[in-house]
Amino acid sequence: MDETTLTASTSDGKLTRASAAVGLPDLFWKQAQATPDALALGFGRETLTYLELNEKTDRLAQLLTNLGLGPNLVAGLYLTRGPTFVVGALGILKAGGAYLPLDSSFPSDHCSYILKDAGVSLLVTERSLAGSPLFSDRSLAAVEIESSESFDHSFVTRMRGLGPENLAYVIYTSGSRGQPKGVEITHRGLSNLIAWHTDAFAITPSDCATQFSSLSFDAAVWELWPYLTAGASVHFVPNEVRADPASLRDWLVENRITISFVPTPLAESLIALEWPSRTALRILLTGADTLHRYPAAGLPFQLVNNYGPTECSVVATSGTISAHDETGELPTIGRPIRNTHIYLLNAHLQPVVPGEPGEVFIGGDGVARGYRNRPDQTAERFMANPFNQYPGDRLYRTGDFARILPDGQLAFLGRMDDQIKISGYRIESEQIVRAMEAHPGVEIAAVAAREDANSSKKIVAYVVPKRSITLKCSELREFLDRRLPPYMVPVIFVRLERLPLTANGKIDRSALPEPSSSNVLGETVAAETRNPVEERLARIVGRLLGLDLVGVQDNFFNLGGHSLLATQLIARIRDEFGVGLGLWTVFDSPTVAALSAKIEEAIYSKVAAMTEEEAQKLLNQVTQTGL
């Protein structure tokens, strides 16, 4: 085996295929028999024990079996985030089918396209979503999960004969031809993920894990099944704390969470916070974006960085990040997980010289069956393994570049194409471009990922308007909101007279300008500040977003702000003005004018509660600063 190949082997040094003879439904059933009264799922006051979850999923499985669901047939899941989603997914798996999760917060047109593309005719949903336009399609049979409650729970639907090559789930990612494409994952890949995770992190029934991700994101697979087959409990992170690192930290500590996954940008914020010396959290898992920060010494938990495309069953490499950077490199993405091997190859599909960059090819049990109903794209990305690890092994061509470090770990170097990777989602820019160019006022468009001053990536759209058309940011955003999932909608729109082109007529992405106050598309000409509070706040927002000029009516989020930057904005307002505002103030009052009014209200309230001496002291300070 070449030095530029990394392999996770068995104890005897041989790479073997994991057995999926005991699949997820059986593993869960055995755990439910062993610990029926143990807590399985929690979401605030809503809880389910292992016994209750087992009975609910048996009932649903019976109903779905009666409707014809079976091996290699796919059923859609259109449910709100919470324990009901787990009931739906596990019920489908118990019936022998594969589940396709949809995020009910995404546009109905987007969800409808996915269902039609996947050839799904059976959709598990709930009564609260029955009014969705999604159900206007009469070819779609909608099964309300509540209707399964009347079935006899003694009906046992464990699929003992479920083969390792049967489908377990289908996750849709952004498509290179402008439309989403479905990734088909087998029980072999899912079983390997569960077995590796349970062993690598020593999961026991005493563990309390979290569910944080969007249910249509493959990380949700990882957040659920390794724990529910090991007897641990899974707790859904409340929506109100998911965007605020400090609130999330406090929730993790208060609920005695022992292991949690969060996307990379949020993990970077969490490890920068002060933590109590005693906390139940022992492992913080992260991944999906490039990790830029090392944990500070003294954190009471381990930070584990992970890498893996959807096409390889969520995780392909993993490694603990130490508090000290002795290499001068960015944090690594670790080493291959069990039954997984990594090749770094050149353009001729030959191993690169050790230490040199190479494209990442992944083989082993986690590799997907392929893309659903996309034989051409499957052939482009999946290939027989020419290095013959074992018969039937295939490689997935990631499009990512990496190199092997002297200690054998992998350093991630970025992508080789114009694919964008933000917050765990792999986004093909063509899908966003097609949606933008459908706008009647857009002549041509391009998309790029840009990093802000905090090394946080954001999607920037470049638009050339049609002649005599005046485009507004809110108009474009509203147009795209109806056509794209929220994570695909650009945060900044840059207006150009023409797109820069290379000599062969292609878009010259290296020549696309950085967003600035002179080219960012707004509502109108940036209005000037009208008082010292607005002036100082506009300056703070400008520094935070890397803009020279911010108008009083410019929307913080339309200029490129997001929830993590909103947290920093609140902190800077506290330092600058001496008042504390809640995070949601930024969401409710996202313009400089509106937020300035909130700051003034807070200052007046603070003065009203002061003694005369304190008020005079503040008045002197205000006079000196011009407030």
GUPADO-432339 format. One record per residue (C-alpha): residue in three letters; x, z, y. Coordinates in Angstrom, 3 decimals, decimal comma, always signed. Example, Ala and Ser with C-alpha at 12.3 -4.5 7.8 and 13.67 -1.06 7.14 Angstrom:
# residues 2
R res     east       up    north
R Ala  +12,300   +7,800   -4,500
R Ser  +13,670   +7,140   -1,060
# end
This chain:
# residues 627
R res     east       up    north
R Met   +0,000   +0,000   +0,000
R Asp   +1,358   -0,978   +3,433
R Glu   +2,457   +1,595   +5,992
R Thr   -0,197   +0,280   +8,382
R Thr   -2,968   +1,178   +5,939
R Leu   -4,530   +4,619   +6,013
R Thr   -6,495   +5,787   +2,989
R Ala   -8,387   +8,950   +2,127
R Ser   -7,857   +9,351   -1,612
R Thr   -9,052  +11,608   -4,381
R Ser   -6,849  +14,413   -5,673
R Asp   -5,138  +12,132   -8,190
R Gly   -4,256   +9,623   -5,471
R Lys   -6,753   +6,961   -6,569
R Leu   -9,477   +5,568   -4,362
R Thr  -12,762   +5,754   -6,257
R Arg  -16,349   +4,967   -5,435
R Ala  -18,531   +7,991   -4,761
R Ser  -21,395   +8,448   -7,190
R Ala  -24,866   +8,318   -5,658
R Ala  -26,553   +9,326   -8,925
R Val  -27,699  +12,471   -7,133
R Gly  -29,147  +11,134   -3,897
R Leu  -30,402  +12,845   -0,779
R Pro  -33,988  +13,494   -2,018
R Asp  -32,722  +15,308   -5,122
R Leu  -30,080  +17,244   -3,188
R Phe  -32,705  +18,452   -0,738
R Trp  -35,196  +19,300   -3,512
R Lys  -32,623  +21,442   -5,334
R Gln  -31,841  +23,291   -2,111
R Ala  -35,552  +23,868   -1,436
R Gln  -35,890  +25,408   -4,914
R Ala  -32,860  +27,627   -4,330
R Thr  -33,778  +28,879   -0,822
R Pro  -37,506  +28,191   -0,255
R Asp  -37,971  +30,806   +2,472
R Ala  -34,824  +29,948   +4,444
R Leu  -35,205  +28,312   +7,856
R Ala  -34,674  +24,554   +7,658
R Leu  -35,715  +23,316  +11,126
R Gly  -36,251  +24,930  +14,499
R Phe  -37,422  +23,528  +17,830
R Gly  -38,331  +26,391  +20,126
R Arg  -41,255  +28,195  +18,486
R Glu  -41,852  +25,329  +16,047
R Thr  -40,152  +26,091  +12,722
R Leu  -40,216  +24,885   +9,130
R Thr  -38,797  +26,645   +6,075
R Tyr  -37,292  +24,690   +3,204
R Leu  -40,480  +25,242   +1,186
R Glu  -42,703  +24,014   +4,030
R Leu  -40,512  +20,982   +4,688
R Asn  -40,437  +20,144   +0,985
R Glu  -44,236  +20,326   +0,685
R Lys  -44,867  +18,264   +3,826
R Thr  -42,446  +15,553   +2,748
R Asp  -43,914  +15,467   -0,787
R Arg  -47,367  +14,882   +0,689
R Leu  -46,144  +12,104   +2,940
R Ala  -44,171  +10,528   +0,095
R Gln  -47,304  +10,465   -2,069
R Leu  -49,267   +8,732   +0,670
R Leu  -46,508   +6,161   +1,278
R Thr  -46,093   +5,530   -2,462
R Asn  -49,811   +4,834   -2,728
R Leu  -49,409   +2,317   +0,115
R Gly  -46,715   +0,453   -1,843
R Leu  -43,486   +1,789   -0,359
R Gly  -40,583   +1,748   -2,828
R Pro  -36,893   +0,973   -3,296
R Asn  -35,333   -1,406   -0,738
R Leu  -38,533   -1,536   +1,304
R Val  -38,217   -0,395   +4,919
R Ala  -40,730   +1,738   +6,823
R Gly  -40,504   +2,312  +10,564
R Leu  -40,461   +5,747  +12,194
R Tyr  -42,080   +6,011  +15,624
R Leu  -42,122   +9,736  +16,309
R Thr  -41,185  +12,155  +19,054
R Arg  -37,942  +14,073  +18,721
R Gly  -38,471  +17,219  +16,665
R Pro  -39,157  +18,488  +13,117
R Thr  -41,881  +15,874  +12,604
R Phe  -39,202  +13,176  +12,654
R Val  -37,406  +14,858   +9,745
R Val  -40,678  +15,048   +7,817
R Gly  -41,169  +11,320   +8,363
R Ala  -37,631  +10,282   +7,411
R Leu  -37,391  +12,508   +4,337
R Gly  -40,887  +11,496   +3,215
R Ile  -39,858   +7,837   +3,308
R Leu  -36,679   +8,585   +1,360
R Lys  -38,615  +10,587   -1,250
R Ala  -40,904   +7,589   -1,732
R Gly  -37,784   +5,572   -2,514
R Gly  -37,871   +3,575   +0,722
R Ala  -35,492   +3,255   +3,656
R Tyr  -36,332   +4,459   +7,161
R Leu  -35,874   +2,603  +10,445
R Pro  -35,942   +5,031  +13,409
R Leu  -37,336   +3,983  +16,784
R Asp  -37,004   +5,987  +19,974
R Ser  -40,540   +6,452  +21,319
R Ser  -39,131   +6,700  +24,867
R Phe  -37,854   +3,106  +24,707
R Pro  -39,975   +0,173  +25,986
R Ser  -42,684   -0,843  +23,505
R Asp  -41,562   -4,501  +23,711
R His  -38,095   -3,463  +22,523
R Cys  -39,543   -1,476  +19,603
R Ser  -41,954   -4,266  +18,719
R Tyr  -39,108   -6,788  +18,547
R Ile  -37,147   -4,539  +16,177
R Leu  -40,107   -4,072  +13,821
R Lys  -40,754   -7,810  +13,655
R Asp  -37,070   -8,649  +13,229
R Ala  -36,751   -6,149  +10,383
R Gly  -39,897   -7,417   +8,698
R Val  -41,471   -3,961   +8,790
R Ser  -45,209   -3,789   +8,190
R Leu  -45,549   -0,022   +7,620
R Leu  -44,974   +2,412  +10,484
R Val  -45,065   +6,216  +10,281
R Thr  -46,193   +7,682  +13,582
R Glu  -48,160  +10,606  +15,050
R Arg  -51,495  +10,905  +16,836
R Ser  -49,942  +11,668  +20,219
R Leu  -48,385   +8,179  +20,229
R Ala  -51,454   +6,302  +18,998
R Gly  -52,085   +4,799  +22,452
R Ser  -48,794   +2,901  +22,525
R Pro  -49,030   -0,886  +23,089
R Leu  -46,887   -1,117  +19,943
R Phe  -50,017   -0,822  +17,811
R Ser  -51,718   -3,880  +19,272
R Asp  -49,957   -5,854  +16,510
R Arg  -52,592   -6,010  +13,770
R Ser  -50,027   -6,944  +11,113
R Leu  -48,559   -3,453  +11,490
R Ala  -50,081   -0,709   +9,334
R Ala  -49,715   +2,584  +11,194
R Val  -49,737   +5,793   +9,143
R Glu  -50,324   +8,954  +11,150
R Ile  -48,149  +11,666   +9,689
R Glu  -50,961  +14,193  +10,118
R Ser  -53,103  +12,243   +7,625
R Ser  -50,761  +13,164   +4,771
R Glu  -51,659  +16,865   +5,015
R Ser  -54,683  +16,419   +2,737
R Phe  -52,620  +15,290   -0,263
R Asp  -51,795  +17,588   -3,156
R His  -48,356  +19,049   -2,482
R Ser  -47,645  +19,427   -6,210
R Phe  -47,015  +15,673   -6,361
R Val  -43,220  +15,432   -6,766
R Thr  -41,649  +12,177   -5,627
R Arg  -37,949  +12,599   -6,268
R Met  -36,504   +9,190   -7,051
R Arg  -34,150  +10,040   -9,907
R Gly  -33,495   +6,383  -10,642
R Leu  -32,562   +5,518   -7,054
R Gly  -29,378   +3,450   -7,244
R Pro  -26,333   +3,785   -4,983
R Glu  -26,837   +0,259   -3,627
R Asn  -30,463   +0,866   -2,606
R Leu  -31,141   +1,039   +1,112
R Ala  -31,298   +4,493   +2,726
R Tyr  -31,800   +3,605   +6,391
R Val  -31,569   +0,776   +8,923
R Ile  -30,220   +1,398  +12,432
R Tyr  -30,464   -1,233  +15,164
R Thr  -27,572   -1,877  +17,525
R Ser  -27,169   -4,304  +20,404
R Gly  -26,780   -7,919  +19,255
R Ser  -23,992  -10,338  +20,205
R Arg  -26,524  -13,115  +20,727
R Gly  -28,644  -11,155  +23,135
R Gln  -30,971   -9,475  +20,635
R Pro  -30,628   -6,211  +18,670
R Lys  -29,515   -6,436  +15,045
R Gly  -30,185   -4,048  +12,177
R Val  -27,436   -2,424  +10,111
R Glu  -28,373   -1,743   +6,478
R Ile  -26,840   +1,447   +5,059
R Thr  -27,054   +2,237   +1,350
R His  -27,378   +5,552   -0,462
R Arg  -23,715   +5,214   -1,455
R Gly  -22,657   +5,349   +2,190
R Leu  -25,042   +8,177   +3,042
R Ser  -23,989  +10,212   -0,016
R Asn  -20,324   +9,805   +0,886
R Leu  -20,989  +10,995   +4,464
R Ile  -22,867  +14,056   +3,204
R Ala  -20,246  +14,997   +0,596
R Trp  -17,324  +14,559   +3,010
R His  -18,969  +16,501   +5,825
R Thr  -20,065  +19,391   +3,622
R Asp  -16,556  +19,809   +2,199
R Ala  -14,546  +19,084   +5,353
R Phe  -16,386  +21,652   +7,477
R Ala  -17,247  +24,123   +4,705
R Ile  -20,992  +23,998   +5,368
R Thr  -22,948  +26,920   +3,871
R Pro  -26,530  +28,220   +4,135
R Ser  -25,370  +30,584   +6,880
R Asp  -24,569  +27,693   +9,246
R Cys  -26,782  +26,862  +12,225
R Ala  -26,376  +23,244  +13,342
R Thr  -27,915  +21,177  +16,143
R Gln  -29,787  +17,928  +16,616
R Phe  -28,861  +16,470  +19,999
R Ser  -28,771  +12,666  +19,788
R Ser  -31,464  +10,070  +20,278
R Leu  -33,198   +9,547  +16,936
R Ser  -32,433   +5,801  +17,038
R Phe  -28,689   +6,559  +17,299
R Asp  -26,810   +6,807  +13,997
R Ala  -25,332  +10,180  +14,954
R Ala  -28,780  +11,651  +14,203
R Val  -28,157  +10,796  +10,521
R Trp  -25,033  +12,928  +10,641
R Glu  -26,789  +15,772  +12,478
R Leu  -29,450  +16,213   +9,807
R Trp  -28,704  +15,409   +6,187
R Pro  -25,379  +17,199   +5,483
R Tyr  -26,993  +20,453   +6,610
R Leu  -30,386  +20,061   +4,939
R Thr  -28,698  +19,418   +1,581
R Ala  -26,483  +22,505   +1,977
R Gly  -29,153  +25,043   +2,913
R Ala  -28,159  +25,359   +6,588
R Ser  -30,641  +25,316   +9,465
R Val  -30,909  +22,542  +12,067
R His  -32,028  +23,391  +15,608
R Phe  -33,236  +20,710  +18,036
R Val  -31,573  +21,107  +21,436
R Pro  -34,286  +21,481  +24,106
R Asn  -34,563  +18,488  +26,426
R Glu  -34,146  +20,634  +29,530
R Val  -30,611  +21,739  +28,585
R Arg  -29,263  +18,487  +27,106
R Ala  -28,030  +17,135  +30,459
R Asp  -26,505  +20,342  +31,850
R Pro  -23,213  +21,449  +30,221
R Ala  -23,459  +25,051  +31,433
R Ser  -27,051  +25,408  +30,231
R Leu  -26,142  +23,804  +26,905
R Arg  -23,212  +26,193  +26,458
R Asp  -25,492  +29,173  +27,131
R Trp  -28,096  +27,830  +24,672
R Leu  -25,467  +27,321  +21,952
R Val  -24,193  +30,861  +22,419
R Glu  -27,637  +32,461  +22,636
R Asn  -28,901  +30,709  +19,487
R Arg  -25,734  +31,503  +17,541
R Ile  -25,067  +27,860  +16,718
R Thr  -22,052  +27,524  +14,407
R Ile  -21,486  +23,745  +14,411
R Ser  -22,688  +21,085  +16,838
R Phe  -22,216  +17,421  +17,705
R Val  -22,328  +16,178  +21,310
R Pro  -21,299  +12,785  +22,776
R Thr  -17,795  +12,523  +24,218
R Pro  -18,571  +12,826  +27,969
R Leu  -20,577  +15,999  +27,380
R Ala  -17,920  +17,424  +25,059
R Glu  -15,322  +16,923  +27,799
R Ser  -17,509  +18,934  +30,169
R Leu  -18,146  +21,673  +27,609
R Ile  -14,476  +22,249  +26,811
R Ala  -13,736  +22,568  +30,542
R Leu  -16,154  +25,527  +30,868
R Glu  -15,418  +29,203  +30,435
R Trp  -16,661  +30,472  +27,056
R Pro  -17,281  +34,043  +25,907
R Ser  -14,513  +35,243  +23,614
R Arg  -17,064  +36,018  +20,919
R Thr  -19,309  +33,130  +19,977
R Ala  -20,749  +31,959  +16,677
R Leu  -19,721  +28,351  +17,417
R Arg  -16,791  +27,466  +15,182
R Ile  -16,748  +23,644  +15,380
R Leu  -17,679  +21,242  +18,174
R Leu  -17,873  +17,674  +16,859
R Thr  -17,638  +14,740  +19,213
R Gly  -17,201  +10,981  +19,170
R Ala  -18,682   +7,641  +20,282
R Asp  -16,437   +7,195  +23,336
R Thr  -12,730   +7,531  +24,096
R Leu  -11,797  +11,197  +24,431
R His   -9,606  +11,764  +27,498
R Arg   -9,195  +15,545  +27,544
R Tyr   -7,556  +18,115  +25,312
R Pro   -9,219  +21,520  +24,832
R Ala   -7,791  +24,422  +26,782
R Ala   -5,930  +27,117  +24,895
R Gly   -8,143  +30,013  +23,956
R Leu  -11,386  +28,157  +23,249
R Pro  -13,206  +30,123  +20,530
R Phe  -13,967  +26,993  +18,465
R Gln  -12,297  +23,869  +17,114
R Leu  -12,798  +20,480  +18,757
R Val  -13,020  +17,655  +16,192
R Asn  -12,859  +14,044  +17,390
R Asn  -14,501  +11,369  +15,233
R Tyr  -14,656   +7,583  +15,109
R Gly  -16,884   +5,213  +13,212
R Pro  -19,139   +2,224  +13,856
R Thr  -22,766   +2,201  +12,712
R Glu  -21,701   -0,378  +10,119
R Cys  -19,614   +2,259   +8,311
R Ser  -22,131   +5,090   +7,831
R Val  -21,486   +6,943  +11,099
R Val  -17,969   +8,353  +10,547
R Ala  -14,824   +6,582   +9,354
R Thr  -12,044   +8,811  +10,774
R Ser  -11,910  +12,412  +11,901
R Gly   -9,344  +14,866  +13,225
R Thr   -9,047  +18,273  +14,879
R Ile   -7,698  +18,149  +18,442
R Ser   -5,215  +20,866  +19,269
R Ala   -4,956  +22,530  +22,661
R His   -1,502  +21,132  +23,389
R Asp   -0,622  +17,495  +24,021
R Glu   +2,897  +17,104  +22,697
R Thr   +2,821  +13,307  +22,360
R Gly   +1,713  +12,152  +25,805
R Glu   -1,054  +10,174  +24,076
R Leu   -4,796  +10,427  +24,475
R Pro   -6,397  +12,584  +21,774
R Thr   -6,345  +10,790  +18,431
R Ile   -9,298   +9,732  +16,282
R Gly   -7,715  +11,437  +13,267
R Arg   -7,424  +10,086   +9,744
R Pro   -9,836   +8,336   +7,344
R Ile  -12,519  +10,469   +5,707
R Arg  -12,901  +10,561   +1,907
R Asn  -13,316   +7,264   +0,043
R Thr  -12,474   +5,343   +3,219
R His   -9,479   +3,191   +4,066
R Ile   -8,318   +1,718   +7,349
R Tyr   -6,286   -1,455   +7,814
R Leu   -4,627   -2,516  +11,076
R Leu   -4,350   -6,308  +10,955
R Asn   -3,200   -9,119  +13,226
R Ala   -5,029  -12,362  +14,028
R His   -3,881  -13,792  +10,679
R Leu   -5,349  -10,795   +8,790
R Gln   -1,903   -9,507   +7,925
R Pro   -0,814   -5,871   +8,410
R Val   +0,905   -5,319  +11,746
R Val   +4,352   -3,774  +12,125
R Pro   +4,098   +0,039  +11,937
R Gly   +3,444   +1,483  +15,384
R Glu   +2,136   -1,824  +16,782
R Pro   -1,498   -2,397  +17,791
R Gly   -3,775   -4,006  +15,235
R Glu   -7,466   -4,682  +14,822
R Val   -9,238   -1,981  +12,817
R Phe  -10,733   -3,086   +9,496
R Ile  -12,637   -0,469   +7,489
R Gly  -13,225   -0,433   +3,737
R Gly  -14,674   +2,019   +1,254
R Asp  -17,972   +3,626   +0,371
R Gly  -19,288   +3,806   +3,929
R Val  -19,332   +0,050   +4,588
R Ala  -22,855   -1,227   +5,190
R Arg  -24,616   -3,826   +3,076
R Gly  -24,673   -6,043   +6,175
R Tyr  -26,997   -7,010   +9,008
R Arg  -30,688   -7,241   +8,221
R Asn  -31,870  -10,853   +8,089
R Arg  -28,616  -11,975   +9,746
R Pro  -26,531  -13,716   +7,045
R Asp  -24,447  -15,582   +9,629
R Gln  -23,486  -12,438  +11,523
R Thr  -22,920  -10,567   +8,277
R Ala  -20,449  -13,262   +7,223
R Glu  -18,648  -12,965  +10,575
R Arg  -18,082   -9,219  +10,328
R Phe  -18,019   -8,365   +6,614
R Met  -15,521   -9,787   +4,150
R Ala  -14,141   -9,210   +0,664
R Asn  -11,163   -6,879   +0,698
R Pro   -8,084   -9,095   +0,142
R Phe   -5,973   -6,045   -0,611
R Asn   -8,002   -5,318   -3,782
R Gln   -8,468   -1,581   -3,554
R Tyr  -11,115   -1,825   -6,272
R Pro  -13,597   -4,493   -7,418
R Gly  -16,428   -5,152   -4,999
R Asp  -14,756   -3,453   -2,047
R Arg  -15,475   -5,067   +1,299
R Leu  -14,047   -4,715   +4,777
R Tyr  -15,861   -4,423   +8,080
R Arg  -14,136   -6,033  +11,049
R Thr  -14,695   -3,619  +13,939
R Gly  -13,321   -5,524  +16,939
R Asp  -11,508   -2,295  +17,908
R Phe   -7,761   -1,928  +18,318
R Ala   -5,650   +1,035  +17,228
R Arg   -2,140   +1,951  +16,137
R Ile   -0,743   +4,495  +13,722
R Leu   +1,182   +7,349  +15,320
R Pro   +4,321   +8,851  +13,734
R Asp   +2,279  +11,734  +12,283
R Gly   -0,064   +9,308  +10,520
R Gln   -3,032   +9,731  +12,834
R Leu   -4,774   +6,853  +14,599
R Ala   -4,624   +6,219  +18,329
R Phe   -7,651   +4,274  +19,574
R Leu   -6,689   +1,520  +22,029
R Gly  -10,012   -0,108  +22,972
R Arg  -12,011   -3,227  +22,167
R Met  -10,942   -6,849  +21,848
R Asp  -14,116   -8,410  +23,307
R Asp  -16,640   -7,793  +26,059
R Gln  -18,614   -5,301  +24,021
R Ile  -19,337   -2,112  +25,937
R Lys  -19,319   +1,311  +24,299
R Ile  -21,019   +4,069  +26,285
R Ser  -22,303   +7,452  +25,086
R Gly  -22,107   +6,355  +21,472
R Tyr  -24,035   +3,122  +21,902
R Arg  -22,305   -0,180  +21,229
R Ile  -23,747   -2,611  +23,727
R Glu  -23,324   -6,360  +23,674
R Ser  -23,278   -7,435  +27,320
R Glu  -25,128  -10,638  +26,456
R Gln  -28,324   -8,700  +25,771
R Ile  -28,271   -7,195  +29,276
R Val  -27,294  -10,522  +30,856
R Arg  -30,207  -12,306  +29,204
R Ala  -32,640   -9,679  +30,463
R Met  -31,278   -9,891  +34,025
R Glu  -31,327  -13,679  +34,108
R Ala  -35,009  -13,582  +33,162
R His  -35,670  -12,125  +36,632
R Pro  -37,030  -14,889  +38,885
R Gly  -34,617  -14,011  +41,684
R Val  -31,388  -14,019  +39,620
R Glu  -29,370  -17,230  +39,318
R Ile  -26,650  -15,916  +37,007
R Ala  -25,326  -12,508  +35,965
R Ala  -22,477  -10,713  +34,227
R Val  -21,910   -7,178  +32,963
R Ala  -18,827   -4,966  +32,731
R Ala  -17,994   -1,341  +31,985
R Arg  -16,227   +0,595  +34,725
R Glu  -14,739   +4,059  +34,715
R Asp  -15,437   +6,376  +37,633
R Ala  -13,060   +8,985  +39,042
R Asn  -14,016  +11,312  +36,186
R Ser  -13,094   +8,741  +33,490
R Ser  -16,788   +8,384  +32,690
R Lys  -17,913   +4,864  +31,800
R Lys  -20,872   +3,208  +33,476
R Ile  -22,469   -0,217  +33,166
R Val  -22,019   -2,396  +36,242
R Ala  -24,111   -5,541  +36,649
R Tyr  -22,910   -8,491  +38,763
R Val  -25,708  -10,706  +40,045
R Val  -25,768  -13,983  +41,971
R Pro  -29,216  -14,261  +43,609
R Lys  -31,066  -17,535  +43,835
R Arg  -30,906  -19,213  +47,222
R Ser  -32,948  -17,489  +49,960
R Ile  -33,778  -14,561  +47,640
R Thr  -33,119  -10,972  +48,722
R Leu  -32,701   -8,713  +45,686
R Lys  -33,311   -4,985  +45,750
R Cys  -31,755   -2,527  +43,363
R Ser  -35,056   -0,765  +42,598
R Glu  -36,733   -4,091  +41,867
R Leu  -34,060   -5,119  +39,346
R Arg  -34,018   -1,687  +37,768
R Glu  -37,789   -1,634  +37,349
R Phe  -37,663   -5,130  +35,837
R Leu  -34,998   -4,089  +33,309
R Asp  -36,692   -0,777  +32,505
R Arg  -39,536   -2,763  +30,966
R Arg  -37,184   -4,815  +28,784
R Leu  -34,223   -2,659  +27,790
R Pro  -33,630   +0,837  +26,396
R Pro  -32,530   +3,286  +29,132
R Tyr  -28,899   +3,373  +27,971
R Met  -28,594   -0,402  +28,552
R Val  -29,884   -0,454  +32,126
R Pro  -26,923   -0,838  +34,535
R Val  -26,309   +2,045  +36,918
R Ile  -24,765   -0,159  +39,622
R Phe  -25,721   -3,668  +40,746
R Val  -23,095   -5,710  +42,617
R Arg  -24,158   -8,773  +44,602
R Leu  -21,833  -11,791  +44,495
R Glu  -21,984  -15,246  +46,030
R Arg  -20,589  -16,663  +42,768
R Leu  -19,064  -15,359  +39,556
R Pro  -15,274  -15,731  +39,214
R Leu  -14,334  -18,281  +36,553
R Thr  -11,230  -18,987  +34,501
R Ala   -9,609  -22,442  +34,316
R Asn  -11,731  -23,311  +31,281
R Gly  -14,957  -22,347  +33,038
R Lys  -15,542  -18,952  +31,425
R Ile  -16,318  -15,829  +33,426
R Asp  -13,061  -14,220  +34,529
R Arg  -13,868  -10,579  +33,801
R Ser  -10,534   -9,405  +35,166
R Ala  -11,531  -10,830  +38,565
R Leu  -14,913   -9,083  +38,779
R Pro  -14,581   -6,781  +41,808
R Glu  -14,850   -3,030  +41,766
R Pro  -18,140   -1,740  +43,210
R Ser  -17,817   -0,779  +46,868
R Ser  -20,035   +0,002  +49,821
R Ser  -19,758   -3,631  +50,909
R Asn  -21,009   -5,228  +47,687
R Val  -23,268   -2,701  +45,926
R Leu  -26,862   -3,838  +45,972
R Gly  -29,121   -1,368  +47,779
R Glu  -32,623   -1,260  +49,113
R Thr  -31,704   -2,194  +52,670
R Val  -28,677   -1,900  +54,912
R Ala  -27,262   +1,572  +54,410
R Ala  -28,890   +3,864  +56,969
R Glu  -26,523   +6,025  +58,984
R Thr  -26,529   +9,795  +58,677
R Arg  -28,594  +11,618  +61,275
R Asn  -27,235  +15,181  +61,219
R Pro  -24,179  +17,149  +60,042
R Val  -25,744  +18,117  +56,695
R Glu  -26,450  +14,489  +55,821
R Glu  -22,996  +13,464  +57,019
R Arg  -21,202  +16,022  +54,860
R Leu  -23,426  +15,376  +51,843
R Ala  -22,939  +11,586  +52,108
R Arg  -19,183  +12,200  +52,154
R Ile  -19,425  +14,393  +49,026
R Val  -21,538  +11,809  +47,186
R Gly  -19,183   +9,014  +48,246
R Arg  -16,096  +10,853  +46,934
R Leu  -17,884  +11,687  +43,697
R Leu  -18,936   +8,072  +43,092
R Gly  -15,857   +6,381  +44,544
R Leu  -17,757   +4,708  +47,410
R Asp  -16,647   +4,372  +51,007
R Leu  -20,119   +4,410  +52,528
R Val  -23,329   +6,033  +51,322
R Gly  -26,564   +5,611  +53,265
R Val  -29,106   +8,386  +53,643
R Gln  -31,726   +6,465  +51,653
R Asp  -29,386   +5,377  +48,860
R Asn  -30,391   +6,745  +45,455
R Phe  -27,645   +8,807  +43,777
R Phe  -28,456   +7,359  +40,344
R Asn  -28,755   +3,775  +41,578
R Leu  -25,241   +4,101  +43,008
R Gly  -23,827   +5,067  +39,610
R Gly  -24,632   +8,755  +39,330
R His  -25,700  +10,310  +36,041
R Ser  -26,547  +13,738  +34,675
R Leu  -22,951  +14,953  +34,284
R Leu  -22,042  +13,800  +37,804
R Ala  -25,222  +15,472  +39,049
R Thr  -23,870  +18,725  +37,628
R Gln  -20,649  +18,228  +39,614
R Leu  -22,648  +17,375  +42,739
R Ile  -24,553  +20,663  +42,481
R Ala  -21,236  +22,532  +42,151
R Arg  -19,767  +20,802  +45,211
R Ile  -22,901  +21,526  +47,236
R Arg  -22,513  +25,192  +46,321
R Asp  -18,864  +25,178  +47,421
R Glu  -19,514  +23,213  +50,635
R Phe  -22,751  +24,775  +51,857
R Gly  -22,820  +28,139  +50,078
R Val  -26,226  +27,567  +48,464
R Gly  -27,179  +27,184  +44,825
R Leu  -29,575  +24,414  +43,850
R Gly  -30,967  +23,724  +40,407
R Leu  -29,750  +20,606  +38,562
R Trp  -33,206  +19,043  +38,608
R Thr  -33,165  +19,096  +42,413
R Val  -30,920  +16,038  +42,243
R Phe  -33,410  +14,250  +39,976
R Asp  -36,369  +15,197  +42,191
R Ser  -34,537  +14,440  +45,465
R Pro  -31,912  +11,785  +44,607
R Thr  -31,280  +10,419  +48,137
R Val  -28,949  +11,941  +50,718
R Ala  -31,895  +12,431  +53,074
R Ala  -34,097  +14,208  +50,528
R Leu  -31,290  +16,338  +49,080
R Ser  -30,100  +17,314  +52,572
R Ala  -33,598  +18,606  +53,312
R Lys  -33,415  +20,767  +50,166
R Ile  -30,018  +22,101  +51,265
R Glu  -31,385  +23,010  +54,696
R Glu  -34,375  +24,761  +53,113
R Ala  -32,011  +26,781  +50,905
R Ile  -29,839  +27,703  +53,907
R Tyr  -32,849  +28,882  +55,934
R Ser  -34,141  +30,895  +52,965
R Lys  -30,741  +32,490  +52,577
R Val  -30,578  +33,382  +56,284
R Ala  -34,070  +34,877  +56,177
R Ala  -32,967  +37,278  +53,437
R Met  -29,824  +38,403  +55,297
R Thr  -29,200  +41,382  +57,506
R Glu  -28,665  +40,649  +61,185
R Glu  -24,897  +41,108  +60,790
R Glu  -24,732  +38,729  +57,796
R Ala  -26,854  +36,171  +59,610
R Gln  -24,594  +36,300  +62,677
R Lys  -21,534  +35,821  +60,480
R Leu  -23,121  +32,775  +58,828
R Leu  -24,176  +31,470  +62,255
R Asn  -20,558  +31,643  +63,439
R Gln  -19,441  +29,761  +60,316
R Val  -22,171  +27,162  +60,778
R Thr  -21,228  +26,677  +64,417
R Gln  -17,591  +26,130  +63,486
R Thr  -18,419  +23,572  +60,785
R Gly  -20,960  +21,736  +62,882
R Leu  -24,021  +22,637  +60,863
# end
